[in-house]
C-alpha cells in the first residue's frame, strides 16, 4: 500500500476490455454513463430529475435511500424512466450477491413531455448551450458525452452552477460542510458510534486479522492511521464537537496499541521491550494472512515501514491537536524501538520485517527509497517537537535520503511529458497501469521538501494529474484512487484541487451505497475517501520543518 508495493490483494477484476458485438457494446450500446458506477449504463434508466443510472445500480441504491444520488430529489422505482437501448458495461461496483428487481416498463412518452422532464425547452436550452461553449465538462470526464450529460446542467445541476457564480465563498463553505458531514457518516460506518463502549468496532474479518487481549478485536494499521487523522480533521470541521472527535481519535490510538502492539499468538512472537516489562517493540500491520505472491517468507503478519510512518504521522498530528505528551512519547518510543531493525545506516530502509523484527528472506537489503524519505521527514518533524531525541536516527538516514532525492530527480528530469503521461495510459476502458496511490503520497512528501529538485518533482506531479486521477481506478482498488485525490487536494494547485473536488462529488454515492463489510476492501475504501474529503491534517503546517 505504498508507492512501491501494495499489501492488499484482491481477486482479478473481470477483463474490462472484453469485446462483444458492436465494438465492445451489447445490443446497440449507447454511450450513456451511470452516475453511480461511472461506466456505460446497463439497462439505463433516468430519474424525473434528469439523472441516468444502470438499473441494477439504482435499484440497490434505493434499498438504502429514497433520494437521487446526484441532487437528492425524491426517487421511487415506479417513477424512473427506462431508456430504449443498453449500455456496454459488464461490471458494476455494487454487491453482486443482490439480484436487482425487474426494470420498470413504460411506453414512450410524447416528445414535449420528455423535453419537460429533461429540462429542455425555453431558457434552459440556451443555458445548456452556454455551458457547452464554456467547457462545462472537466478534464476528468470522458472525451465523448451523450446529451444526457448536458441535461445534468439544465435541472438541479443548473441551479448549482448559478449558486457558484452568485454566492462565491458561500458555495465553497457549503461544499466543505457537506464533505465533512459525508466524512463523518463514512467514519460511523467503519468504526461505529464513538459515544458507546463498543467503539471502535472491529474491522471486517476479511480486512484485518484477530488480535487484542481476547482475540476479538481486529485492527489494521494503515486503515486506522488514516482513521485517526480523519477524526482530527473532523474536530476542526466541527469546532463545537472538537472534544468528541479528539476523544474518538485517542480511543482508537489506545485500541490499536493494545491490539497491534501485542503478538497475534504465541506462534507469532514479537520482541519484548526491555524498558517496559509486559510490552513489545513495534506494531504489527494486522494482516489477515500472508500471500505467497507478495509476502513470501512472512507468517501471517509483519511490520511495514510505510504503515509505521503513517501511524507516526497520526501520533504527531494528535499530539499537535491535543498537546498530549503521551502521544509524542509513543511516537518517539516507536522510532527508537523499530529504527535499528528497519534502517541500515548509510544505506537506507528495509520496507518489510517479520513480527519479531527479523528481516524477511530476500528483503534483507536496505535501499535509499521512498521509505527512507518518509522516515527522514518524520524524524525531522519529531525533532522540531522535541529537539535532540532522534539525532542519531536522522544522521543514519541523511545519506540515503539525499541519494533517493538524486535518483528521483534523475528519473523526473530524464522523462519527457509523453513518457511521464505514459505511466498512466488512457487509451482503453481498462484501469490504467500506473499507481495513483503512489502519486498521492508523493504530493504528501513533496510539500516537506525544498530546493530545485523538489520544484521539478512538483512540476512533474502537476503534469501527471489528469492521468493519475482517472475514474477507471475506481473499478478495482478504489482506495488507491482516493489516495491520489487526497494528495492532489493538498497540492495547492487550484485547477487540480477544484477538479478533484468535483470528481469526489461523483464518488460519494458509490461508497455510500454499500455498508462496511458488504464488499471487499470496504473499510479501507471508506476511510480513505473520508481522508480525501477532509485532507487538512495531511497538509504541511507552518511550524513543520522543510528538508532538502
TIMIBA-36407 format. One record per residue (C-alpha): residue number from 0; x negated, y, z. Coordinates in steps of 0.5 Angstrom, whole numbers, padded with zeros to 4 digits. Each point is the difference from the previous one (the first is absolute). Layout:
<atoms>
@seq NUM; x X; y Y; z Z
...
</atoms>
This chain:
<atoms>
@seq 0; x 0000; y 0000; z 0000
@seq 1; x -0006; y 0005; z -0002
@seq 2; x -0002; y 0003; z -0006
@seq 3; x -0005; y -0007; z 0000
@seq 4; x 0005; y -0005; z 0001
@seq 5; x 0007; y -0002; z 0002
@seq 6; x 0001; y -0004; z 0006
@seq 7; x 0007; y -0001; z -0001
@seq 8; x 0002; y -0005; z -0005
@seq 9; x 0007; y -0002; z -0004
@seq 10; x 0002; y -0005; z -0005
@seq 11; x -0001; y 0003; z -0007
@seq 12; x 0006; y 0004; z -0003
@seq 13; x 0004; y -0002; z -0006
@seq 14; x -0004; y 0002; z -0006
@seq 15; x 0003; y 0007; z -0002
@seq 16; x -0003; y -0001; z -0007
@seq 17; x 0004; y -0006; z -0002
@seq 18; x 0004; y 0002; z -0006
@seq 19; x 0007; y -0002; z -0002
@seq 20; x 0003; y 0002; z -0006
@seq 21; x 0000; y 0007; z -0003
@seq 22; x -0007; y 0001; z 0002
@seq 23; x 0001; y -0001; z 0008
@seq 24; x 0007; y 0001; z 0000
@seq 25; x 0006; y -0004; z 0001
@seq 26; x 0007; y 0000; z -0003
@seq 27; x -0001; y 0007; z -0003
@seq 28; x -0004; y 0003; z 0005
@seq 29; x 0001; y 0008; z 0002
@seq 30; x -0006; y 0004; z 0003
@seq 31; x 0005; y 0001; z 0006
@seq 32; x -0004; y 0001; z 0006
@seq 33; x 0002; y -0003; z 0007
@seq 34; x 0000; y 0006; z 0006
@seq 35; x -0002; y -0006; z 0005
@seq 36; x -0005; y -0005; z -0004
@seq 37; x -0002; y 0006; z -0005
@seq 38; x 0000; y -0006; z -0005
@seq 39; x 0004; y -0001; z -0006
@seq 40; x 0007; y -0001; z 0003
@seq 41; x 0003; y -0007; z -0001
@seq 42; x 0008; y 0000; z 0000
@seq 43; x 0000; y 0008; z 0000
@seq 44; x 0005; y 0004; z 0004
@seq 45; x 0001; y 0007; z 0001
@seq 46; x 0003; y 0003; z 0006
@seq 47; x 0005; y 0006; z 0000
@seq 48; x -0005; y 0005; z 0002
@seq 49; x -0004; y -0002; z -0006
@seq 50; x -0006; y -0004; z 0002
@seq 51; x -0002; y -0007; z -0003
@seq 52; x -0002; y -0007; z 0003
@seq 53; x 0000; y -0007; z -0001
@seq 54; x 0006; y -0003; z 0002
@seq 55; x -0004; y -0005; z 0005
@seq 56; x -0004; y 0006; z 0003
@seq 57; x 0006; y 0004; z 0001
@seq 58; x 0004; y -0006; z 0003
@seq 59; x -0005; y -0002; z 0005
@seq 60; x -0001; y 0008; z 0002
@seq 61; x 0008; y 0000; z 0001
@seq 62; x -0001; y -0005; z 0005
@seq 63; x -0003; y 0005; z 0005
@seq 64; x 0002; y 0007; z -0003
@seq 65; x 0006; y 0003; z -0003
@seq 66; x -0004; y 0006; z -0003
@seq 67; x -0003; y 0001; z -0006
@seq 68; x -0008; y -0002; z 0001
@seq 69; x -0001; y 0007; z -0004
@seq 70; x 0004; y 0005; z 0002
@seq 71; x 0004; y -0003; z 0006
@seq 72; x 0007; y 0001; z -0004
@seq 73; x 0005; y -0006; z 0002
@seq 74; x 0000; y -0006; z -0004
@seq 75; x 0004; y -0006; z 0000
@seq 76; x -0001; y -0007; z -0004
@seq 77; x 0007; y 0002; z -0003
@seq 78; x -0002; y 0007; z -0003
@seq 79; x -0006; y -0002; z -0003
@seq 80; x 0000; y 0001; z -0008
@seq 81; x -0003; y -0006; z -0004
@seq 82; x -0004; y 0002; z -0006
@seq 83; x 0000; y -0004; z -0006
@seq 84; x -0007; y -0003; z -0001
@seq 85; x -0005; y -0004; z 0004
@seq 86; x -0007; y 0003; z 0002
@seq 87; x -0006; y -0004; z 0000
@seq 88; x -0002; y -0002; z 0007
@seq 89; x -0002; y -0007; z 0002
@seq 90; x -0001; y 0002; z 0007
@seq 91; x 0002; y 0005; z 0006
@seq 92; x -0002; y 0002; z 0007
@seq 93; x 0006; y -0003; z 0003
@seq 94; x 0001; y -0006; z 0004
@seq 95; x 0000; y -0006; z -0005
@seq 96; x 0004; y -0004; z 0005
@seq 97; x 0006; y 0004; z -0001
@seq 98; x 0004; y -0001; z -0006
@seq 99; x 0004; y 0006; z -0002
@seq 100; x 0007; y 0000; z -0001
@seq 101; x 0003; y 0001; z -0007
@seq 102; x -0001; y 0006; z -0003
@seq 103; x 0006; y 0004; z -0001
@seq 104; x 0004; y 0000; z -0006
@seq 105; x 0003; y 0006; z -0004
@seq 106; x 0003; y 0003; z -0006
@seq 107; x -0004; y 0005; z -0004
@seq 108; x 0003; y 0007; z 0003
@seq 109; x 0002; y 0006; z -0005
@seq 110; x -0006; y 0004; z -0003
@seq 111; x 0002; y 0006; z 0004
@seq 112; x 0001; y -0004; z 0007
@seq 113; x -0007; y -0003; z -0001
@seq 114; x -0003; y 0007; z -0001
@seq 115; x 0003; y 0003; z 0006
@seq 116; x -0002; y -0006; z 0004
@seq 117; x -0007; y 0001; z -0002
@seq 118; x 0000; y 0008; z 0001
@seq 119; x 0000; y 0001; z -0008
@seq 120; x 0003; y 0006; z -0003
@seq 121; x 0001; y 0007; z 0002
@seq 122; x -0006; y 0004; z 0003
@seq 123; x -0003; y -0007; z 0003
@seq 124; x -0002; y -0002; z -0007
@seq 125; x -0004; y 0006; z -0001
@seq 126; x -0003; y -0001; z 0007
@seq 127; x -0003; y -0007; z -0003
@seq 128; x -0003; y 0003; z -0006
@seq 129; x -0004; y 0006; z 0004
@seq 130; x -0002; y -0006; z 0005
@seq 131; x -0003; y -0004; z -0006
@seq 132; x -0003; y 0006; z -0003
@seq 133; x -0004; y 0001; z 0007
@seq 134; x -0003; y -0007; z 0000
@seq 135; x 0005; y -0002; z 0006
@seq 136; x -0003; y -0007; z -0001
@seq 137; x -0006; y 0000; z 0004
@seq 138; x -0007; y -0004; z -0002
@seq 139; x 0003; y -0006; z 0005
@seq 140; x 0006; y -0001; z -0004
@seq 141; x -0001; y -0005; z -0006
@seq 142; x -0001; y 0003; z -0007
@seq 143; x 0006; y -0001; z -0003
@seq 144; x 0007; y 0001; z 0003
@seq 145; x 0007; y -0001; z -0001
@seq 146; x 0006; y 0005; z 0000
@seq 147; x 0002; y -0003; z 0007
@seq 148; x -0007; y 0003; z 0003
@seq 149; x 0002; y 0007; z -0002
@seq 150; x 0007; y -0001; z 0003
@seq 151; x -0003; y 0000; z 0007
@seq 152; x -0001; y 0007; z -0001
@seq 153; x 0007; y 0002; z -0002
@seq 154; x 0003; y -0002; z 0006
@seq 155; x -0002; y -0001; z 0007
@seq 156; x -0008; y 0001; z -0002
@seq 157; x 0002; y 0007; z -0004
@seq 158; x 0002; y 0003; z 0007
@seq 159; x -0006; y -0003; z 0003
@seq 160; x -0004; y 0004; z -0006
@seq 161; x 0004; y 0006; z 0002
@seq 162; x -0002; y 0000; z 0007
@seq 163; x -0007; y -0001; z -0001
@seq 164; x 0000; y 0007; z -0004
@seq 165; x 0004; y 0004; z 0004
@seq 166; x -0002; y -0003; z 0007
@seq 167; x -0007; y -0001; z -0001
@seq 168; x -0004; y -0002; z 0007
@seq 169; x 0007; y -0002; z 0003
@seq 170; x 0000; y -0005; z -0005
@seq 171; x -0007; y -0002; z 0002
@seq 172; x 0002; y 0000; z 0007
@seq 173; x 0007; y -0004; z -0001
@seq 174; x -0004; y -0006; z -0004
@seq 175; x -0005; y 0000; z 0005
@seq 176; x 0005; y -0001; z 0005
@seq 177; x 0003; y -0006; z -0004
@seq 178; x -0006; y -0003; z -0001
@seq 179; x -0001; y 0000; z 0008
@seq 180; x 0007; y -0003; z 0001
@seq 181; x -0002; y -0005; z -0005
@seq 182; x -0006; y -0002; z 0003
@seq 183; x 0003; y -0001; z 0007
@seq 184; x 0005; y -0004; z -0003
@seq 185; x -0005; y -0005; z -0003
@seq 186; x -0004; y 0000; z 0007
@seq 187; x 0006; y -0002; z 0003
@seq 188; x 0001; y -0006; z -0005
@seq 189; x -0007; y -0002; z 0001
@seq 190; x -0001; y 0001; z 0008
@seq 191; x 0007; y 0000; z 0003
@seq 192; x 0002; y 0005; z 0005
@seq 193; x -0006; y 0003; z 0003
@seq 194; x 0005; y 0002; z 0006
@seq 195; x 0001; y -0007; z 0002
@seq 196; x -0004; y -0005; z 0004
@seq 197; x -0001; y -0005; z -0006
@seq 198; x -0004; y 0006; z -0004
@seq 199; x -0004; y -0002; z -0004
@seq 200; x 0004; y -0006; z -0003
@seq 201; x -0005; y -0005; z -0003
@seq 202; x -0001; y 0001; z -0008
@seq 203; x 0003; y -0005; z -0004
@seq 204; x -0003; y -0007; z 0000
@seq 205; x -0003; y 0000; z -0007
@seq 206; x -0004; y 0006; z 0001
@seq 207; x -0003; y -0001; z 0007
@seq 208; x -0003; y -0006; z 0004
@seq 209; x 0002; y -0001; z 0007
@seq 210; x -0003; y 0003; z 0006
@seq 211; x 0000; y 0003; z 0007
@seq 212; x 0001; y -0003; z 0007
@seq 213; x 0006; y -0004; z -0002
@seq 214; x -0002; y -0001; z -0007
@seq 215; x 0007; y 0003; z -0003
@seq 216; x -0003; y 0007; z -0002
@seq 217; x -0002; y 0001; z -0007
@seq 218; x -0004; y 0006; z -0002
@seq 219; x -0004; y 0002; z -0006
@seq 220; x -0006; y 0005; z 0001
@seq 221; x 0001; y 0003; z -0007
@seq 222; x 0007; y 0001; z 0001
@seq 223; x 0000; y 0002; z 0007
@seq 224; x -0006; y 0005; z -0001
@seq 225; x 0005; y 0004; z -0005
@seq 226; x 0006; y -0001; z 0004
@seq 227; x -0004; y 0004; z 0006
@seq 228; x -0002; y 0005; z -0005
@seq 229; x 0008; y 0001; z -0002
@seq 230; x 0002; y 0000; z 0007
@seq 231; x -0005; y 0006; z 0001
@seq 232; x 0003; y 0003; z -0007
@seq 233; x 0007; y 0000; z 0003
@seq 234; x -0002; y 0003; z 0006
@seq 235; x -0002; y 0006; z -0004
@seq 236; x 0006; y 0000; z -0005
@seq 237; x 0005; y -0001; z 0006
@seq 238; x -0003; y 0005; z 0005
@seq 239; x 0005; y -0001; z 0005
@seq 240; x -0001; y -0007; z 0001
@seq 241; x -0007; y 0000; z 0000
@seq 242; x -0001; y -0004; z 0006
@seq 243; x 0005; y -0005; z -0002
@seq 244; x -0004; y -0002; z -0007
@seq 245; x -0007; y 0001; z 0004
@seq 246; x 0002; y -0005; z 0005
@seq 247; x 0002; y -0005; z -0005
@seq 248; x -0007; y 0001; z -0003
@seq 249; x -0003; y -0001; z 0007
@seq 250; x 0004; y -0006; z 0001
@seq 251; x -0002; y -0003; z -0007
@seq 252; x -0007; y 0001; z 0001
@seq 253; x 0000; y -0004; z 0007
@seq 254; x 0004; y -0006; z -0003
@seq 255; x -0005; y 0000; z -0006
@seq 256; x -0006; y 0000; z 0005
@seq 257; x 0004; y -0006; z 0004
@seq 258; x 0001; y -0004; z -0006
@seq 259; x -0006; y 0001; z -0005
@seq 260; x -0005; y 0001; z 0006
@seq 261; x 0001; y -0007; z 0002
@seq 262; x -0001; y -0006; z -0003
@seq 263; x 0006; y -0003; z -0004
@seq 264; x -0002; y -0007; z 0003
@seq 265; x -0006; y -0004; z 0004
@seq 266; x -0002; y -0003; z -0007
@seq 267; x -0001; y 0007; z -0003
@seq 268; x -0004; y 0003; z 0006
@seq 269; x -0002; y 0008; z 0000
@seq 270; x -0007; y 0003; z 0003
@seq 271; x 0002; y 0002; z 0007
@seq 272; x -0002; y 0007; z 0002
@seq 273; x -0006; y -0001; z 0006
@seq 274; x 0002; y 0007; z 0002
@seq 275; x 0007; y -0001; z 0001
@seq 276; x 0002; y -0007; z 0003
@seq 277; x 0006; y -0003; z -0003
@seq 278; x 0000; y 0004; z -0006
@seq 279; x -0003; y -0002; z -0007
@seq 280; x -0004; y 0004; z -0005
@seq 281; x 0003; y 0003; z -0007
@seq 282; x 0007; y -0001; z -0003
@seq 283; x 0003; y -0006; z -0004
@seq 284; x 0004; y 0003; z -0006
@seq 285; x 0006; y -0005; z 0002
@seq 286; x -0001; y -0004; z -0007
@seq 287; x 0005; y -0006; z 0000
@seq 288; x -0004; y -0005; z -0004
@seq 289; x -0007; y 0000; z -0004
@seq 290; x 0001; y -0001; z -0007
@seq 291; x -0005; y -0004; z -0004
@seq 292; x -0001; y 0005; z -0006
@seq 293; x -0001; y 0007; z 0005
@seq 294; x -0002; y -0003; z 0006
@seq 295; x -0005; y -0006; z -0001
@seq 296; x -0004; y -0001; z 0007
@seq 297; x 0006; y 0003; z 0004
@seq 298; x 0004; y -0004; z 0005
@seq 299; x 0007; y 0004; z 0000
@seq 300; x -0002; y 0007; z 0002
@seq 301; x -0006; y 0004; z 0001
@seq 302; x -0003; y 0007; z 0000
@seq 303; x 0000; y 0005; z -0006
@seq 304; x -0003; y 0007; z 0001
@seq 305; x 0005; y 0003; z -0005
@seq 306; x 0005; y -0002; z 0005
@seq 307; x -0004; y 0002; z 0006
@seq 308; x -0002; y 0007; z -0003
@seq 309; x 0008; y 0002; z -0001
@seq 310; x 0001; y -0002; z 0007
@seq 311; x -0006; y 0004; z 0003
@seq 312; x 0003; y 0006; z -0004
@seq 313; x 0007; y -0001; z 0003
@seq 314; x -0003; y 0000; z 0007
@seq 315; x -0004; y 0006; z -0002
@seq 316; x 0007; y 0004; z -0002
@seq 317; x 0004; y -0003; z 0006
@seq 318; x -0006; y 0003; z 0005
@seq 319; x 0001; y 0007; z -0004
@seq 320; x 0007; y 0000; z 0000
@seq 321; x 0001; y -0002; z 0008
@seq 322; x -0007; y 0001; z 0003
@seq 323; x 0000; y -0007; z 0002
@seq 324; x -0007; y -0001; z 0003
@seq 325; x 0001; y -0008; z 0000
@seq 326; x 0002; y 0000; z -0008
@seq 327; x -0007; y 0003; z -0001
@seq 328; x -0003; y -0004; z 0005
@seq 329; x 0003; y -0006; z -0004
@seq 330; x -0003; y 0002; z -0007
@seq 331; x -0007; y 0001; z 0003
@seq 332; x 0000; y -0006; z 0003
@seq 333; x 0003; y -0004; z -0006
@seq 334; x -0006; y 0003; z -0004
@seq 335; x -0005; y -0002; z 0005
@seq 336; x 0002; y -0007; z 0000
@seq 337; x 0001; y -0001; z -0007
@seq 338; x -0005; y 0004; z -0004
@seq 339; x -0006; y -0004; z 0002
@seq 340; x 0003; y -0006; z -0004
@seq 341; x 0003; y 0004; z -0006
@seq 342; x -0006; y 0004; z -0001
@seq 343; x -0007; y -0002; z -0002
@seq 344; x -0004; y 0007; z 0001
@seq 345; x -0002; y 0003; z -0006
@seq 346; x 0004; y -0005; z -0005
@seq 347; x 0007; y 0001; z 0001
@seq 348; x 0006; y -0003; z 0003
@seq 349; x 0003; y -0007; z -0001
@seq 350; x 0007; y 0000; z -0002
@seq 351; x 0003; y -0006; z 0004
@seq 352; x -0002; y -0004; z 0006
@seq 353; x 0003; y -0006; z 0004
@seq 354; x 0004; y 0001; z 0006
@seq 355; x -0007; y -0002; z 0004
@seq 356; x -0004; y 0005; z -0004
@seq 357; x -0004; y -0005; z -0004
@seq 358; x -0001; y 0002; z -0007
@seq 359; x 0004; y -0004; z -0005
@seq 360; x -0003; y -0004; z -0004
@seq 361; x -0002; y 0003; z -0007
@seq 362; x 0001; y 0007; z 0003
@seq 363; x -0006; y 0001; z 0005
@seq 364; x -0003; y 0005; z -0004
@seq 365; x 0002; y 0008; z 0001
@seq 366; x 0000; y 0005; z -0005
@seq 367; x 0001; y 0007; z -0001
@seq 368; x 0007; y 0000; z -0002
@seq 369; x 0007; y 0004; z 0002
@seq 370; x 0000; y -0003; z 0007
@seq 371; x -0007; y 0003; z 0001
@seq 372; x 0003; y 0007; z -0002
@seq 373; x 0006; y -0001; z 0004
@seq 374; x -0004; y -0002; z 0006
@seq 375; x -0005; y 0006; z 0000
@seq 376; x 0006; y 0005; z -0001
@seq 377; x 0004; y -0003; z 0006
@seq 378; x -0006; y -0001; z 0004
@seq 379; x -0002; y 0008; z -0001
@seq 380; x 0008; y 0002; z 0002
@seq 381; x -0001; y -0004; z 0006
@seq 382; x -0007; y 0003; z 0001
@seq 383; x 0004; y 0007; z 0000
@seq 384; x 0005; y -0002; z 0005
@seq 385; x -0006; y -0003; z 0005
@seq 386; x -0007; y 0002; z -0002
@seq 387; x -0005; y -0005; z 0001
@seq 388; x 0004; y -0006; z 0000
@seq 389; x -0002; y -0003; z -0006
@seq 390; x -0006; y 0003; z -0002
@seq 391; x -0003; y -0007; z -0002
@seq 392; x 0005; y -0002; z -0004
@seq 393; x 0000; y 0006; z -0004
@seq 394; x -0007; y -0001; z -0001
@seq 395; x 0001; y -0007; z -0002
@seq 396; x 0005; y 0002; z -0006
@seq 397; x -0004; y 0006; z -0002
@seq 398; x -0004; y -0003; z -0006
@seq 399; x 0006; y -0005; z -0002
@seq 400; x 0005; y 0006; z 0000
@seq 401; x -0005; y 0004; z -0005
@seq 402; x -0001; y -0006; z -0004
@seq 403; x 0007; y -0001; z -0001
@seq 404; x 0001; y 0007; z -0002
@seq 405; x -0005; y 0000; z -0005
@seq 406; x 0003; y -0007; z -0003
@seq 407; x 0007; y 0003; z 0000
@seq 408; x -0003; y 0007; z -0003
@seq 409; x -0003; y -0004; z -0006
@seq 410; x 0006; y -0004; z -0001
@seq 411; x 0004; y 0006; z -0001
@seq 412; x -0005; y 0004; z -0004
@seq 413; x -0001; y -0005; z -0005
@seq 414; x 0007; y -0002; z -0002
@seq 415; x 0004; y 0005; z -0005
@seq 416; x 0007; y 0002; z 0001
@seq 417; x 0002; y -0006; z -0004
@seq 418; x -0004; y -0005; z 0004
@seq 419; x 0003; y 0002; z 0006
@seq 420; x 0007; y 0000; z -0002
@seq 421; x -0001; y -0007; z -0003
@seq 422; x -0001; y -0002; z 0007
@seq 423; x 0008; y 0001; z 0001
@seq 424; x 0002; y -0002; z -0007
@seq 425; x 0008; y 0002; z -0002
@seq 426; x 0001; y -0004; z -0007
@seq 427; x 0004; y -0005; z 0003
@seq 428; x 0006; y -0001; z 0004
@seq 429; x -0004; y -0005; z 0005
@seq 430; x -0003; y 0004; z 0006
@seq 431; x -0007; y 0003; z -0001
@seq 432; x -0006; y -0004; z 0002
@seq 433; x -0003; y 0006; z 0004
@seq 434; x 0000; y 0001; z 0007
@seq 435; x 0005; y 0005; z 0003
@seq 436; x -0001; y -0001; z 0007
@seq 437; x -0008; y 0001; z -0001
@seq 438; x 0002; y 0006; z -0004
@seq 439; x 0004; y 0003; z 0006
@seq 440; x -0005; y -0002; z 0005
@seq 441; x -0006; y 0004; z -0004
@seq 442; x 0004; y 0006; z 0001
@seq 443; x 0000; y -0001; z 0007
@seq 444; x -0007; y -0001; z 0001
@seq 445; x -0002; y 0006; z -0005
@seq 446; x 0003; y 0005; z 0004
@seq 447; x -0005; y -0001; z 0005
@seq 448; x -0006; y 0001; z -0005
@seq 449; x -0003; y 0006; z -0002
@seq 450; x -0005; y 0002; z -0006
@seq 451; x 0000; y -0001; z -0007
@seq 452; x 0001; y -0008; z 0000
@seq 453; x 0006; y 0001; z 0004
@seq 454; x 0002; y 0005; z -0005
@seq 455; x -0001; y -0005; z -0006
@seq 456; x 0004; y -0005; z 0003
@seq 457; x 0006; y 0004; z 0002
@seq 458; x 0000; y 0003; z -0008
@seq 459; x 0000; y -0008; z -0002
@seq 460; x 0006; y -0001; z 0005
@seq 461; x 0004; y 0005; z -0003
@seq 462; x -0001; y -0002; z -0007
@seq 463; x 0002; y -0007; z 0002
@seq 464; x 0006; y 0002; z 0004
@seq 465; x 0005; y -0002; z -0006
@seq 466; x -0003; y -0006; z -0001
@seq 467; x -0001; y -0002; z 0007
@seq 468; x 0007; y 0002; z 0003
@seq 469; x 0004; y -0005; z -0005
@seq 470; x 0007; y -0002; z 0001
@seq 471; x -0002; y -0007; z -0002
@seq 472; x -0004; y -0001; z 0006
@seq 473; x 0007; y -0001; z 0004
@seq 474; x 0001; y -0006; z -0003
@seq 475; x -0005; y -0005; z 0003
@seq 476; x -0003; y 0003; z 0006
@seq 477; x 0004; y 0007; z 0002
@seq 478; x -0005; y 0002; z 0006
@seq 479; x -0006; y 0001; z -0005
@seq 480; x 0004; y 0005; z -0004
@seq 481; x 0002; y 0003; z 0007
@seq 482; x -0007; y 0001; z 0002
@seq 483; x -0001; y 0003; z -0007
@seq 484; x 0006; y 0005; z 0002
@seq 485; x -0003; y 0001; z 0007
@seq 486; x -0007; y 0002; z -0003
@seq 487; x 0003; y 0004; z -0005
@seq 488; x 0004; y 0004; z 0004
@seq 489; x -0005; y 0002; z 0005
@seq 490; x -0005; y 0002; z -0006
@seq 491; x 0002; y 0008; z 0000
@seq 492; x 0002; y 0000; z -0008
@seq 493; x 0006; y 0003; z -0001
@seq 494; x 0002; y -0003; z -0006
@seq 495; x -0002; y -0007; z 0003
@seq 496; x 0004; y 0001; z 0006
@seq 497; x 0006; y 0002; z -0003
@seq 498; x 0000; y -0006; z -0005
@seq 499; x -0001; y -0005; z 0006
@seq 500; x 0006; y 0004; z 0004
@seq 501; x 0005; y -0001; z -0006
@seq 502; x -0002; y -0007; z -0001
@seq 503; x 0000; y -0002; z 0007
@seq 504; x 0008; y 0002; z 0000
@seq 505; x 0001; y -0006; z -0005
@seq 506; x -0004; y -0005; z 0004
@seq 507; x 0004; y 0001; z 0006
@seq 508; x 0006; y -0004; z -0002
@seq 509; x -0004; y -0006; z -0001
@seq 510; x -0003; y 0000; z 0007
@seq 511; x 0007; y 0002; z 0003
@seq 512; x 0004; y -0006; z -0004
@seq 513; x -0003; y -0006; z 0004
@seq 514; x -0002; y -0001; z 0007
@seq 515; x -0006; y -0001; z 0003
@seq 516; x -0002; y -0007; z 0000
@seq 517; x 0005; y -0002; z -0006
@seq 518; x -0005; y 0001; z -0005
@seq 519; x -0008; y -0002; z -0001
@seq 520; x -0004; y 0006; z 0003
@seq 521; x 0006; y 0004; z 0002
@seq 522; x -0003; y 0003; z 0007
@seq 523; x -0007; y 0002; z -0003
@seq 524; x 0004; y 0003; z -0006
@seq 525; x 0005; y 0004; z 0004
@seq 526; x -0006; y 0002; z 0005
@seq 527; x -0004; y 0003; z -0006
@seq 528; x 0006; y 0003; z -0003
@seq 529; x 0001; y 0004; z 0006
@seq 530; x -0007; y 0002; z 0000
@seq 531; x 0001; y 0002; z -0007
@seq 532; x 0006; y 0004; z 0002
@seq 533; x -0004; y 0004; z 0006
@seq 534; x -0007; y -0001; z -0001
@seq 535; x -0002; y 0006; z 0004
@seq 536; x -0005; y -0004; z 0005
@seq 537; x -0004; y -0003; z -0006
@seq 538; x -0002; y 0007; z -0002
@seq 539; x -0006; y 0003; z 0003
@seq 540; x 0000; y 0005; z 0006
@seq 541; x -0003; y 0007; z 0000
@seq 542; x -0004; y -0003; z 0006
@seq 543; x -0002; y -0006; z -0003
@seq 544; x -0007; y 0000; z -0003
@seq 545; x -0002; y -0001; z -0007
@seq 546; x -0006; y -0004; z -0002
@seq 547; x -0005; y -0001; z -0006
</atoms>
